[in-house]
Each structure stands twice: as C-alpha cells, then as structure tokens.
Amino acid sequence: MKKDSYDTGEEDTSKSIVSEPSVGYLINTSRQGIPFNAFTKMTEKSPFSLDDWSAFLHLSDRTMQRYKKEKKAFDPIHSEKILEITMLYNRGSEVFGTSEKFNTWLNAKSIALGGIKPKDLLDNTFGIGLLKNELTRIEHGVLA
C-alpha cells in the first residue's frame, strides 16, 4: 500500500507531499524535528511496533514513552531516520505491490543479504542503504 503523502501533523496541511517528498521538505522536517503525534500518524500504517522504532532509533522505551507523554519532537538525527525508514517502507510496498507482501519480505531471512532479515538492518543508515539497493534489484528482476 503506497502512502500518498507525508503528513507531519502540523496545522498547515498544504505542505503535504504527494509521492516522493521534496528535498526541501526532508531537510526542513528533519531539522525541525518530527513531533511525536506526527510520528504516530506517519508510522501508523507500518508494521513496526513502538519497541521496533525504539530499536531502529536507538532510544529506550522509557524515552519513547516520555516523548509521547510530553508530545516532544524528535531530535534531527532521529527525525531523519524516521523519514528514511518511512520512505523505504513506502518504496518497498510499491515494489512488492502490497504492504503485506513487503512485510513478509522484511521478516524473512534473505539469501541476498547473507541470511539476515531485512527488518534487522533498519537500525542504521548503511542497512537502510542496502535495503534500498536490494529493492532496486528486485524491481529490475535481479534477485541475487
């Protein structure tokens, strides 16, 4: 399921981006920090739990709960990773045709990735880059 826009939860909804977000949007959003309520809206269609996001962002469960309670914005570095993972998820759902098929792929050991589950690579930028490259190969029919 392709997500049609990136809604930050801000009052100005004229800034929602169709399909791929602009570079300016990505830079501004990551610099300003994504508020927790916007994070919830952006990630509600993903299969990842709050515990998963804690691991991806290298934040403790307690910190995530505090952000939620205080309606705090994520730091720029965390906001950038949230955007990267969200864009990767949207891209993967597009390549696989449905989010369900992409979810299955994320949780299955991949021969092309050395027997690692793709989901286990979402905790760092290098892993996200590997997954982007793998999605491109899958899209073009190069499976190994």
C-alpha positions as CSV (number, residue, x, y, z in Angstrom):
1,M,0.0,0.0,0.0
2,K,1.6,3.2,-1.2
3,K,1.4,6.1,1.2
4,D,0.2,9.1,-0.8
5,S,1.6,11.9,1.4
6,Y,3.9,12.7,4.3
7,D,1.7,14.4,6.8
8,T,3.7,15.9,9.7
9,G,0.7,16.6,11.7
10,E,1.2,20.3,11.5
11,E,-1.8,22.5,11.1
12,D,-0.7,23.6,7.6
13,T,-1.8,20.6,5.6
14,S,-0.9,22.4,2.3
15,K,2.6,21.2,2.9
16,S,1.7,17.5,2.5
17,I,3.8,16.0,-0.3
18,V,2.4,13.6,-2.9
19,S,4.6,10.6,-3.8
20,E,8.2,11.4,-3.2
21,P,8.8,14.3,-0.8
22,S,10.9,17.2,-2.0
23,V,14.4,17.7,-0.8
24,G,13.4,20.9,1.0
25,Y,10.6,19.2,2.8
26,L,13.0,16.4,4.0
27,I,15.7,18.9,5.2
28,N,13.2,21.2,6.9
29,T,11.4,18.4,8.6
30,S,14.5,16.6,9.8
31,R,16.0,19.9,11.1
32,Q,12.8,21.0,12.9
33,G,12.2,17.5,14.4
34,I,9.2,15.4,14.0
35,P,6.6,15.9,16.8
36,F,5.6,12.6,18.4
37,N,2.0,13.0,17.3
38,A,3.2,13.4,13.7
39,F,5.4,10.4,14.1
40,T,2.4,8.4,15.1
41,K,0.4,9.5,12.1
42,M,3.3,8.8,9.7
43,T,4.0,5.3,11.1
44,E,0.5,4.0,11.8
45,K,0.4,2.0,8.6
46,S,3.7,0.5,9.1
47,P,4.0,-3.0,10.7
48,F,6.5,-1.7,13.3
49,S,5.7,-1.5,16.9
50,L,6.9,1.2,19.3
51,D,9.5,-1.3,20.5
52,D,10.7,-1.7,16.9
53,W,11.0,2.0,16.5
54,S,12.9,2.3,19.8
55,A,15.4,-0.2,18.4
56,F,15.7,1.5,15.0
57,L,16.2,4.9,16.6
58,H,18.5,3.6,19.4
59,L,16.2,5.2,22.0
60,S,15.0,3.4,25.2
61,D,11.3,2.5,25.6
62,R,11.3,5.0,28.5
63,T,12.5,7.8,26.3
64,M,9.9,7.0,23.7
65,Q,7.2,7.0,26.3
66,R,8.4,10.4,27.6
67,Y,8.3,11.8,24.0
68,K,4.8,10.5,23.7
69,K,3.6,11.9,27.1
70,E,5.3,15.3,26.6
71,K,4.4,15.5,22.9
72,K,8.0,16.2,22.3
73,A,9.7,16.4,18.9
74,F,12.4,14.0,18.0
75,D,15.9,15.3,17.5
76,P,17.0,16.0,14.0
77,I,19.1,12.8,13.7
78,H,16.1,10.7,14.8
79,S,13.7,12.6,12.6
80,E,16.0,11.9,9.6
81,K,16.0,8.2,10.3
82,I,12.2,8.1,10.8
83,L,11.8,9.8,7.3
84,E,14.3,7.4,5.8
85,I,12.5,4.3,7.1
86,T,9.1,5.6,6.2
87,M,10.3,6.3,2.6
88,L,11.9,2.9,2.4
89,Y,8.7,1.3,3.6
90,N,6.6,3.2,1.1
91,R,9.0,2.2,-1.7
92,G,9.1,-1.4,-0.6
93,S,5.3,-1.6,-0.6
94,E,5.3,-0.1,-4.1
95,V,7.9,-2.6,-5.4
96,F,6.2,-5.6,-3.9
97,G,2.7,-4.4,-4.9
98,T,1.2,-4.6,-1.4
99,S,2.4,-3.7,2.1
100,E,1.5,-7.3,3.2
101,K,4.0,-8.8,0.7
102,F,6.6,-6.3,1.7
103,N,6.1,-7.1,5.4
104,T,6.6,-10.8,4.7
105,W,9.9,-10.0,2.9
106,L,11.0,-7.7,5.8
107,N,10.6,-10.6,8.2
108,A,12.1,-13.4,6.1
109,K,15.8,-14.3,6.1
110,S,17.3,-13.1,2.8
111,I,19.9,-15.1,0.9
112,A,20.9,-11.9,-0.9
113,L,21.6,-10.2,2.5
114,G,23.6,-13.1,3.9
115,G,20.7,-14.7,5.7
116,I,19.8,-11.6,7.6
117,K,16.2,-10.5,7.9
118,P,15.8,-7.1,6.1
119,K,14.0,-5.7,9.2
120,D,17.1,-6.2,11.2
121,L,19.0,-3.7,9.0
122,L,16.7,-0.8,9.7
123,D,18.7,0.4,12.7
124,N,21.5,2.1,10.8
125,T,22.0,4.1,7.6
126,F,24.2,1.5,6.0
127,G,21.5,-1.1,6.4
128,I,18.8,1.2,5.0
129,G,21.0,1.8,2.0
130,L,21.5,-1.9,1.5
131,L,17.7,-2.4,1.5
132,K,17.2,0.4,-0.9
133,N,19.7,-1.2,-3.3
134,E,18.1,-4.6,-2.8
135,L,14.6,-3.2,-3.6
136,T,16.0,-1.7,-6.8
137,R,17.4,-5.1,-7.8
138,I,14.1,-6.8,-7.0
139,E,12.3,-4.2,-9.0
140,H,14.5,-4.9,-12.0
141,G,14.4,-8.7,-11.6
142,V,18.0,-9.1,-10.4
143,L,17.4,-11.4,-7.4
144,A,20.9,-12.5,-6.4
